Amino acid sequence: MGTLQDSSLWINDMIAGETELSEVSCVFPPDMLAQVANDIVEGRIEGKIVGWYHSHPGLGLFLSQTDMQTHMQFCQFSPYAVSLVAEPRVQEFGIWIFENGAGVVQLPSSYIHII
């Protein structure tokens, strides 16, 4: 959850969703996303949906083809949507955005500020 202010995307909250899991995938149910969107409209949640996050334990930082498709679905909520992938085993993360003409690209760490 976040807002766009002064040409910067501020991410100030997250909503953990119940997921459908297997050994190689994790699915965020569409009805959960619909509920979050409804809670925003009804005023129960502040901010806007600005992206999603998940982890790749022991696999590294990357977006799979499925992750890229998911990222593009989040662009319906914001043209500035981000995908965050955490690699908990090495305590690292990466953030991806959609860039016109280039597709989904990883943000350089110099663009990311944690406050």
C-alpha contacts under 8 A as a table, 3 or more apart, distances in Angstrom:
res1	aa1	res2	aa2	distance
1	M	11	I	5.81
1	M	12	N	6.14
1	M	13	D	5.05
1	M	14	M	5.62
1	M	15	I	7.57
1	M	46	E	7.81
1	M	47	G	5.68
1	M	48	K	5.31
1	M	49	I	4.89
1	M	50	V	5.65
1	M	51	G	7.43
2	G	9	L	7.11
2	G	10	W	5.36
2	G	11	I	4.26
2	G	12	N	5.38
2	G	13	D	6.70
2	G	47	G	5.14
2	G	48	K	5.40
2	G	49	I	6.59
2	G	50	V	5.97
3	T	9	L	5.95
3	T	10	W	5.37
3	T	11	I	6.73
3	T	47	G	5.96
3	T	48	K	6.20
3	T	50	V	7.54
4	L	7	S	6.45
4	L	8	S	5.64
4	L	9	L	4.54
4	L	10	W	6.11
5	Q	8	S	5.33
5	Q	9	L	6.38
5	Q	10	W	7.10
9	L	80	Y	7.48
11	I	50	V	7.55
17	G	28	F	6.65
17	G	32	M	6.88
18	E	28	F	6.83
18	E	29	P	7.54
18	E	32	M	7.63
19	T	26	C	6.18
19	T	27	V	5.44
19	T	28	F	4.99
19	T	29	P	6.46
20	E	26	C	5.63
20	E	27	V	5.03
20	E	28	F	6.67
20	E	29	P	7.17
21	L	24	V	7.93
21	L	25	S	5.96
21	L	26	C	4.56
21	L	27	V	6.50
22	S	25	S	5.25
22	S	26	C	6.38
28	F	32	M	7.14
28	F	33	L	7.56
29	P	32	M	5.42
29	P	33	L	6.83
30	P	33	L	5.14
30	P	34	A	6.17
31	D	34	A	4.90
31	D	35	Q	6.12
32	M	35	Q	5.04
32	M	36	V	6.35
33	L	36	V	5.09
33	L	37	A	6.24
34	A	37	A	5.08
34	A	38	N	6.12
35	Q	38	N	5.00
35	Q	39	D	6.08
36	V	39	D	5.03
36	V	40	I	6.36
36	V	45	I	7.76
37	A	40	I	5.20
37	A	41	V	6.43
37	A	49	I	7.72
38	N	41	V	5.06
38	N	42	E	6.07
39	D	42	E	5.03
39	D	43	G	6.04
39	D	44	R	5.01
39	D	45	I	5.58
40	I	43	G	5.10
40	I	44	R	5.91
40	I	45	I	4.79
40	I	46	E	6.21
40	I	47	G	7.26
40	I	48	K	7.29
41	V	44	R	7.78
42	E	45	I	7.84
43	G	46	E	6.61
48	K	77	F	7.69
49	I	74	F	7.99
49	I	77	F	6.11
49	I	78	S	7.22
49	I	81	A	7.94
50	V	74	F	7.41
50	V	77	F	6.79
50	V	78	S	5.97
50	V	80	Y	6.82
50	V	81	A	4.72
50	V	82	V	6.30
51	G	71	H	7.44
51	G	74	F	5.97
51	G	75	C	7.97
51	G	81	A	4.75
51	G	82	V	4.56
51	G	83	S	5.61
51	G	84	L	7.84
52	W	71	H	7.76
52	W	74	F	7.72
52	W	82	V	6.60
52	W	83	S	5.20
52	W	84	L	6.32
53	Y	83	S	5.70
53	Y	84	L	4.51
53	Y	85	V	5.74
53	Y	86	A	7.65
54	H	84	L	6.56
54	H	85	V	5.25
54	H	86	A	6.32
55	S	85	V	5.21
55	S	86	A	4.51
55	S	87	E	5.78
55	S	88	P	7.17
56	H	59	L	5.31
56	H	60	G	6.23
56	H	61	L	7.02
56	H	85	V	6.88
56	H	86	A	6.32
56	H	87	E	5.37
56	H	88	P	7.59
57	P	60	G	7.23
57	P	86	A	7.74
57	P	87	E	5.30
57	P	88	P	5.75
57	P	89	R	5.99
58	G	87	E	6.71
58	G	88	P	7.65
58	G	89	R	5.96
58	G	90	V	7.97
59	L	87	E	7.39
60	G	87	E	5.98
61	L	85	V	6.34
61	L	86	A	7.04
61	L	87	E	6.38
61	L	92	E	7.98
61	L	93	F	6.73
61	L	94	G	6.27
62	F	85	V	7.25
62	F	94	G	7.75
63	L	66	T	7.73
63	L	67	D	5.23
63	L	68	M	6.06
63	L	85	V	7.72
64	S	67	D	4.89
64	S	68	M	6.24
65	Q	68	M	5.10
65	Q	69	Q	6.32
66	T	69	Q	5.09
66	T	70	T	6.17
67	D	70	T	4.97
67	D	71	H	6.06
68	M	71	H	4.92
68	M	72	M	6.31
68	M	104	V	7.01
69	Q	72	M	5.22
69	Q	73	Q	6.44
70	T	73	Q	5.07
70	T	74	F	6.53
71	H	74	F	5.21
71	H	75	C	6.68
71	H	81	A	7.37
71	H	82	V	7.19
71	H	83	S	6.19
72	M	75	C	5.09
72	M	76	Q	7.48
72	M	98	F	7.74
73	Q	76	Q	5.86
74	F	77	F	5.60
74	F	78	S	6.90
74	F	81	A	6.10
75	C	78	S	4.93
75	C	79	P	5.06
75	C	80	Y	6.99
75	C	81	A	5.41
76	Q	79	P	7.06
77	F	81	A	7.36
78	S	81	A	5.26
79	P	98	F	7.78
80	Y	97	I	6.91
80	Y	98	F	7.38
81	A	97	I	6.31
81	A	98	F	7.47
82	V	95	I	6.43
82	V	96	W	5.55
82	V	97	I	5.02
82	V	98	F	7.85
83	S	95	I	5.52
83	S	96	W	5.08
83	S	97	I	6.67
84	L	93	F	6.89
84	L	94	G	5.72
84	L	95	I	4.50
84	L	96	W	6.53
85	V	93	F	5.47
85	V	94	G	5.40
85	V	95	I	6.50
86	A	91	Q	7.37
86	A	92	E	5.96
86	A	93	F	4.22
86	A	94	G	6.64
87	E	90	V	5.95
87	E	91	Q	5.77
87	E	92	E	5.23
87	E	93	F	5.79
88	P	91	Q	4.62
88	P	92	E	6.54
94	G	106	Q	6.89
94	G	107	L	7.41
94	G	109	S	8.00
95	I	106	Q	5.69
95	I	107	L	5.68
96	W	104	V	6.40
96	W	105	V	5.33
96	W	106	Q	4.16
96	W	107	L	5.59
97	I	104	V	5.44
97	I	105	V	5.60
97	I	106	Q	6.43
97	I	107	L	6.85
98	F	102	A	7.61
98	F	103	G	5.33
98	F	104	V	4.26
98	F	105	V	6.24
99	E	102	A	5.42
99	E	103	G	5.27
99	E	104	V	6.12
99	E	105	V	6.78
100	N	103	G	6.16
102	A	105	V	7.12
107	L	111	Y	6.56
107	L	112	I	7.69
108	P	111	Y	5.68
108	P	112	I	7.41
109	S	112	I	5.33
110	S	113	H	7.61
